[in-house]
Amino acid sequence: MREIEASDGRLTAEVLGEVETSEDDVLIIRRIHVRHRISAPEEKRGIIERVHAIYAQKCPVCRSLQAAIEITSSYKLIAM
């Protein structure tokens, strides 16, 4: 079974946005970085790495914003 339990706070994310001022003094979000934190068994690391590598391709928010804002992400596995 490939599923990894993500309920009850096992999967969380912290989103950091970098804002800059444009030439006409308007604040603009230039970059977004998403830090995922997942509590899972160490043996699931390979699955987590594969999912992390492709999730943005299927994420409606990433797909909607990627043309205008640089979006990056990382994850930290908290081994159970």
N, CA, C and O atoms as CSV, one atom per row, in Angstrom:
chain,resi,resn,atom,element,x,y,z
A,1,MET,N,N,0.831,-1.171,0.000
A,1,MET,CA,C,0.000,0.000,0.000
A,1,MET,C,C,0.886,1.249,0.000
A,1,MET,O,O,1.808,1.350,0.809
A,2,ARG,N,N,0.618,2.194,-0.892
A,2,ARG,CA,C,1.445,3.385,-1.019
A,2,ARG,C,C,0.945,4.557,-0.197
A,2,ARG,O,O,1.666,5.545,-0.057
A,3,GLU,N,N,-0.217,4.493,0.335
A,3,GLU,CA,C,-0.778,5.630,1.041
A,3,GLU,C,C,0.019,5.947,2.300
A,3,GLU,O,O,0.528,5.061,2.986
A,4,ILE,N,N,0.106,7.248,2.577
A,4,ILE,CA,C,0.758,7.716,3.786
A,4,ILE,C,C,-0.273,8.533,4.555
A,4,ILE,O,O,-0.860,9.464,4.003
A,5,GLU,N,N,-0.493,8.202,5.796
A,5,GLU,CA,C,-1.471,8.894,6.619
A,5,GLU,C,C,-1.038,10.344,6.817
A,5,GLU,O,O,0.080,10.611,7.257
A,6,ALA,N,N,-1.925,11.271,6.493
A,6,ALA,CA,C,-1.595,12.693,6.590
A,6,ALA,C,C,-2.568,13.461,7.488
A,6,ALA,O,O,-2.476,14.685,7.581
A,7,SER,N,N,-3.485,12.775,8.139
A,7,SER,CA,C,-4.464,13.461,8.988
A,7,SER,C,C,-3.885,13.715,10.378
A,7,SER,O,O,-2.757,13.324,10.681
A,8,ASP,N,N,-4.670,14.369,11.201
A,8,ASP,CA,C,-4.314,14.625,12.597
A,8,ASP,C,C,-2.973,15.341,12.754
A,8,ASP,O,O,-2.208,15.036,13.669
A,9,GLY,N,N,-2.691,16.281,11.873
A,9,GLY,CA,C,-1.476,17.087,11.984
A,9,GLY,C,C,-0.211,16.423,11.501
A,9,GLY,O,O,0.877,16.964,11.701
A,10,ARG,N,N,-0.317,15.263,10.870
A,10,ARG,CA,C,0.880,14.576,10.371
A,10,ARG,C,C,1.500,15.289,9.173
A,10,ARG,O,O,2.700,15.165,8.928
A,11,LEU,N,N,0.690,16.032,8.431
A,11,LEU,CA,C,1.188,16.813,7.297
A,11,LEU,C,C,0.792,18.266,7.519
A,11,LEU,O,O,-0.390,18.597,7.609
A,12,THR,N,N,1.794,19.118,7.606
A,12,THR,CA,C,1.548,20.551,7.751
A,12,THR,C,C,2.413,21.293,6.744
A,12,THR,O,O,3.356,20.733,6.185
A,13,ALA,N,N,2.085,22.545,6.523
A,13,ALA,CA,C,2.877,23.364,5.616
A,13,ALA,C,C,2.964,24.782,6.154
A,13,ALA,O,O,2.006,25.312,6.717
A,14,GLU,N,N,4.114,25.375,5.971
A,14,GLU,CA,C,4.342,26.776,6.284
A,14,GLU,C,C,4.639,27.451,4.953
A,14,GLU,O,O,5.501,26.998,4.201
A,15,VAL,N,N,3.931,28.523,4.667
A,15,VAL,CA,C,4.084,29.200,3.384
A,15,VAL,C,C,4.692,30.572,3.630
A,15,VAL,O,O,4.173,31.365,4.415
A,16,LEU,N,N,5.794,30.839,2.950
A,16,LEU,CA,C,6.496,32.105,3.088
A,16,LEU,C,C,6.450,32.854,1.762
A,16,LEU,O,O,6.824,32.310,0.723
A,17,GLY,N,N,5.998,34.081,1.797
A,17,GLY,CA,C,5.950,34.897,0.588
A,17,GLY,C,C,6.969,36.013,0.661
A,17,GLY,O,O,7.172,36.611,1.718
A,18,GLU,N,N,7.611,36.293,-0.465
A,18,GLU,CA,C,8.557,37.403,-0.544
A,18,GLU,C,C,7.908,38.500,-1.365
A,18,GLU,O,O,7.519,38.297,-2.516
A,19,VAL,N,N,7.799,39.667,-0.748
A,19,VAL,CA,C,7.117,40.801,-1.356
A,19,VAL,C,C,8.152,41.865,-1.705
A,19,VAL,O,O,9.072,42.136,-0.934
A,20,GLU,N,N,7.983,42.455,-2.870
A,20,GLU,CA,C,8.839,43.556,-3.306
A,20,GLU,C,C,7.963,44.715,-3.757
A,20,GLU,O,O,6.781,44.542,-4.057
A,21,THR,N,N,8.554,45.875,-3.799
A,21,THR,CA,C,7.849,47.051,-4.280
A,21,THR,C,C,8.145,47.230,-5.762
A,21,THR,O,O,9.304,47.189,-6.176
A,22,SER,N,N,7.103,47.427,-6.559
A,22,SER,CA,C,7.276,47.626,-8.001
A,22,SER,C,C,7.787,49.038,-8.283
A,22,SER,O,O,7.914,49.858,-7.374
A,23,GLU,N,N,8.073,49.303,-9.535
A,23,GLU,CA,C,8.559,50.626,-9.938
A,23,GLU,C,C,7.567,51.731,-9.601
A,23,GLU,O,O,7.961,52.873,-9.364
A,24,ASP,N,N,6.270,51.391,-9.578
A,24,ASP,CA,C,5.257,52.401,-9.250
A,24,ASP,C,C,4.736,52.253,-7.814
A,24,ASP,O,O,3.597,52.610,-7.513
A,25,ASP,N,N,5.590,51.722,-6.942
A,25,ASP,CA,C,5.320,51.621,-5.503
A,25,ASP,C,C,4.122,50.750,-5.124
A,25,ASP,O,O,3.413,51.056,-4.165
A,26,VAL,N,N,3.896,49.680,-5.864
A,26,VAL,CA,C,2.857,48.709,-5.534
A,26,VAL,C,C,3.553,47.461,-4.989
A,26,VAL,O,O,4.531,46.987,-5.569
A,27,LEU,N,N,3.049,46.934,-3.879
A,27,LEU,CA,C,3.615,45.704,-3.329
A,27,LEU,C,C,3.224,44.520,-4.206
A,27,LEU,O,O,2.056,44.363,-4.562
A,28,ILE,N,N,4.201,43.692,-4.552
A,28,ILE,CA,C,3.978,42.547,-5.433
A,28,ILE,C,C,4.626,41.315,-4.814
A,28,ILE,O,O,5.776,41.360,-4.379
A,29,ILE,N,N,3.880,40.216,-4.778
A,29,ILE,CA,C,4.447,38.944,-4.329
A,29,ILE,C,C,5.306,38.406,-5.461
A,29,ILE,O,O,4.801,38.148,-6.554
A,30,ARG,N,N,6.591,38.235,-5.212
A,30,ARG,CA,C,7.523,37.762,-6.242
A,30,ARG,C,C,7.826,36.277,-6.127
A,30,ARG,O,O,7.966,35.581,-7.133
A,31,ARG,N,N,7.928,35.794,-4.877
A,31,ARG,CA,C,8.300,34.407,-4.650
A,31,ARG,C,C,7.486,33.838,-3.496
A,31,ARG,O,O,7.143,34.541,-2.545
A,32,ILE,N,N,7.185,32.547,-3.605
A,32,ILE,CA,C,6.509,31.813,-2.530
A,32,ILE,C,C,7.294,30.528,-2.304
A,32,ILE,O,O,7.645,29.822,-3.249
A,33,HIS,N,N,7.562,30.239,-1.035
A,33,HIS,CA,C,8.210,28.971,-0.705
A,33,HIS,C,C,7.319,28.230,0.287
A,33,HIS,O,O,6.896,28.792,1.297
A,34,VAL,N,N,7.041,26.971,-0.010
A,34,VAL,CA,C,6.204,26.129,0.843
A,34,VAL,C,C,7.102,25.108,1.532
A,34,VAL,O,O,7.804,24.339,0.875
A,35,ARG,N,N,7.072,25.110,2.861
A,35,ARG,CA,C,7.839,24.141,3.647
A,35,ARG,C,C,6.863,23.117,4.205
A,35,ARG,O,O,6.084,23.413,5.111
A,36,HIS,N,N,6.915,21.916,3.659
A,36,HIS,CA,C,6.060,20.828,4.142
A,36,HIS,C,C,6.778,20.105,5.282
A,36,HIS,O,O,8.004,19.990,5.296
A,37,ARG,N,N,5.998,19.634,6.213
A,37,ARG,CA,C,6.529,18.830,7.317
A,37,ARG,C,C,5.603,17.624,7.431
A,37,ARG,O,O,4.394,17.775,7.605
A,38,ILE,N,N,6.172,16.437,7.333
A,38,ILE,CA,C,5.348,15.227,7.379
A,38,ILE,C,C,5.928,14.231,8.374
A,38,ILE,O,O,7.127,13.949,8.375
A,39,SER,N,N,5.061,13.715,9.205
A,39,SER,CA,C,5.429,12.659,10.146
A,39,SER,C,C,5.018,11.336,9.519
A,39,SER,O,O,3.835,11.079,9.296
A,40,ALA,N,N,6.011,10.504,9.240
A,40,ALA,CA,C,5.765,9.218,8.581
A,40,ALA,C,C,6.940,8.290,8.865
A,40,ALA,O,O,8.007,8.747,9.274
A,41,PRO,N,N,6.750,6.998,8.650
A,41,PRO,CA,C,7.865,6.066,8.821
A,41,PRO,C,C,8.986,6.362,7.819
A,41,PRO,O,O,8.721,6.749,6.681
A,42,GLU,N,N,10.216,6.181,8.241
A,42,GLU,CA,C,11.386,6.429,7.380
A,42,GLU,C,C,11.302,5.648,6.072
A,42,GLU,O,O,11.756,6.130,5.035
A,43,GLU,N,N,10.727,4.450,6.112
A,43,GLU,CA,C,10.662,3.636,4.892
A,43,GLU,C,C,9.743,4.235,3.825
A,43,GLU,O,O,9.728,3.757,2.691
A,44,LYS,N,N,8.991,5.253,4.166
A,44,LYS,CA,C,8.126,5.938,3.194
A,44,LYS,C,C,8.836,7.106,2.516
A,44,LYS,O,O,8.237,7.773,1.673
A,45,ARG,N,N,10.095,7.373,2.859
A,45,ARG,CA,C,10.826,8.514,2.311
A,45,ARG,C,C,10.844,8.517,0.779
A,45,ARG,O,O,10.656,9.570,0.170
A,46,GLY,N,N,11.061,7.391,0.163
A,46,GLY,CA,C,11.098,7.314,-1.304
A,46,GLY,C,C,9.782,7.770,-1.928
A,46,GLY,O,O,9.775,8.506,-2.915
A,47,ILE,N,N,8.686,7.334,-1.355
A,47,ILE,CA,C,7.362,7.741,-1.848
A,47,ILE,C,C,7.184,9.243,-1.649
A,47,ILE,O,O,6.717,9.944,-2.546
A,48,ILE,N,N,7.557,9.726,-0.477
A,48,ILE,CA,C,7.415,11.155,-0.183
A,48,ILE,C,C,8.244,11.978,-1.164
A,48,ILE,O,O,7.768,13.000,-1.659
A,49,GLU,N,N,9.451,11.562,-1.451
A,49,GLU,CA,C,10.299,12.278,-2.411
A,49,GLU,C,C,9.670,12.317,-3.796
A,49,GLU,O,O,9.674,13.357,-4.454
A,50,ARG,N,N,9.129,11.189,-4.239
A,50,ARG,CA,C,8.500,11.146,-5.565
A,50,ARG,C,C,7.269,12.038,-5.630
A,50,ARG,O,O,7.076,12.763,-6.606
A,51,VAL,N,N,6.440,11.987,-4.599
A,51,VAL,CA,C,5.230,12.825,-4.564
A,51,VAL,C,C,5.626,14.297,-4.522
A,51,VAL,O,O,5.049,15.116,-5.237
A,52,HIS,N,N,6.604,14.635,-3.689
A,52,HIS,CA,C,7.035,16.030,-3.589
A,52,HIS,C,C,7.558,16.546,-4.927
A,52,HIS,O,O,7.348,17.710,-5.268
A,53,ALA,N,N,8.227,15.700,-5.673
A,53,ALA,CA,C,8.796,16.110,-6.960
A,53,ALA,C,C,7.737,16.452,-8.000
A,53,ALA,O,O,8.005,17.229,-8.917
A,54,ILE,N,N,6.526,15.881,-7.873
A,54,ILE,CA,C,5.519,16.095,-8.919
A,54,ILE,C,C,4.239,16.779,-8.459
A,54,ILE,O,O,3.391,17.104,-9.289
A,55,TYR,N,N,4.077,17.007,-7.158
A,55,TYR,CA,C,2.776,17.491,-6.680
A,55,TYR,C,C,2.387,18.832,-7.288
A,55,TYR,O,O,1.208,19.057,-7.560
A,56,ALA,N,N,3.340,19.722,-7.509
A,56,ALA,CA,C,3.027,21.066,-8.025
A,56,ALA,C,C,2.381,21.003,-9.410
A,56,ALA,O,O,1.604,21.887,-9.770
A,57,GLN,N,N,2.697,19.967,-10.185
A,57,GLN,CA,C,2.114,19.813,-11.521
A,57,GLN,C,C,0.607,19.577,-11.456
A,57,GLN,O,O,-0.106,19.879,-12.413
A,58,LYS,N,N,0.122,19.047,-10.352
A,58,LYS,CA,C,-1.303,18.735,-10.192
A,58,LYS,C,C,-2.016,19.660,-9.206
A,58,LYS,O,O,-3.213,19.506,-8.964
A,59,CYS,N,N,-1.286,20.616,-8.639
A,59,CYS,CA,C,-1.854,21.526,-7.641
A,59,CYS,C,C,-2.493,22.730,-8.337
A,59,CYS,O,O,-1.794,23.468,-9.031
A,60,PRO,N,N,-3.801,22.947,-8.170
A,60,PRO,CA,C,-4.469,24.068,-8.825
A,60,PRO,C,C,-3.882,25.431,-8.448
A,60,PRO,O,O,-3.799,26.321,-9.295
A,61,VAL,N,N,-3.480,25.601,-7.203
A,61,VAL,CA,C,-2.913,26.884,-6.783
A,61,VAL,C,C,-1.569,27.122,-7.469
A,61,VAL,O,O,-1.326,28.203,-8.005
A,62,CYS,N,N,-0.706,26.122,-7.452
A,62,CYS,CA,C,0.599,26.263,-8.115
A,62,CYS,C,C,0.431,26.536,-9.598
A,62,CYS,O,O,1.084,27.420,-10.153
A,63,ARG,N,N,-0.435,25.784,-10.228
A,63,ARG,CA,C,-0.640,25.949,-11.666
A,63,ARG,C,C,-1.206,27.323,-11.995
A,63,ARG,O,O,-0.873,27.893,-13.034
A,64,SER,N,N,-2.047,27.860,-11.133
A,64,SER,CA,C,-2.653,29.162,-11.382
A,64,SER,C,C,-1.652,30.301,-11.209
A,64,SER,O,O,-1.714,31.297,-11.929
A,65,LEU,N,N,-0.738,30.157,-10.264
A,65,LEU,CA,C,0.172,31.245,-9.933
A,65,LEU,C,C,1.547,31.171,-10.596
A,65,LEU,O,O,2.250,32.180,-10.661
A,66,GLN,N,N,1.939,30.007,-11.083
A,66,GLN,CA,C,3.316,29.806,-11.521
A,66,GLN,C,C,3.763,30.730,-12.648
A,66,GLN,O,O,4.959,30.993,-12.775
A,67,ALA,N,N,2.864,31.221,-13.453
A,67,ALA,CA,C,3.256,32.131,-14.534
A,67,ALA,C,C,3.670,33.498,-14.001
A,67,ALA,O,O,4.447,34.208,-14.639
A,68,ALA,N,N,3.149,33.867,-12.827
A,68,ALA,CA,C,3.404,35.200,-12.293
A,68,ALA,C,C,4.348,35.214,-11.091
A,68,ALA,O,O,5.012,36.219,-10.835
A,69,ILE,N,N,4.409,34.112,-10.358
A,69,ILE,CA,C,5.162,34.069,-9.114
A,69,ILE,C,C,6.030,32.822,-9.092
A,69,ILE,O,O,5.567,31.729,-9.419
A,70,GLU,N,N,7.283,32.987,-8.707
A,70,GLU,CA,C,8.178,31.838,-8.556
A,70,GLU,C,C,7.750,31.053,-7.318
A,70,GLU,O,O,7.675,31.617,-6.226
A,71,ILE,N,N,7.472,29.767,-7.474
A,71,ILE,CA,C,7.020,28.930,-6.364
A,71,ILE,C,C,8.017,27.781,-6.183
A,71,ILE,O,O,8.314,27.043,-7.122
A,72,THR,N,N,8.520,27.649,-4.965
A,72,THR,CA,C,9.417,26.554,-4.632
A,72,THR,C,C,8.865,25.846,-3.396
A,72,THR,O,O,8.001,26.375,-2.697
A,73,SER,N,N,9.374,24.651,-3.139
A,73,SER,CA,C,8.927,23.932,-1.953
A,73,SER,C,C,10.029,23.002,-1.460
A,73,SER,O,O,10.963,22.655,-2.183
A,74,SER,N,N,9.881,22.622,-0.223
A,74,SER,CA,C,10.783,21.658,0.400
A,74,SER,C,C,9.961,20.829,1.374
A,74,SER,O,O,8.812,21.158,1.665
A,75,TYR,N,N,10.554,19.756,1.874
A,75,TYR,CA,C,9.851,18.979,2.884
A,75,TYR,C,C,10.850,18.483,3.921
A,75,TYR,O,O,12.045,18.346,3.656
A,76,LYS,N,N,10.327,18.226,5.087
A,76,LYS,CA,C,11.096,17.628,6.154
A,76,LYS,C,C,10.327,16.424,6.654
A,76,LYS,O,O,9.161,16.540,7.030
A,77,LEU,N,N,10.965,15.281,6.662
A,77,LEU,CA,C,10.343,14.061,7.176
A,77,LEU,C,C,10.683,13.933,8.656
A,77,LEU,O,O,11.850,13.937,9.047
A,78,ILE,N,N,9.649,13.821,9.460
A,78,ILE,CA,C,9.802,13.546,10.877
A,78,ILE,C,C,9.532,12.065,11.034
A,78,ILE,O,O,8.378,11.637,11.045
A,79,ALA,N,N,10.603,11.270,11.158
A,79,ALA,CA,C,10.459,9.811,11.183
A,79,ALA,C,C,9.721,9.365,12.434
A,79,ALA,O,O,10.001,9.824,13.541
A,80,MET,N,N,8.771,8.460,12.231
A,80,MET,CA,C,7.982,7.917,13.341
A,80,MET,C,C,8.526,6.554,13.722
A,80,MET,O,O,8.007,5.916,14.638
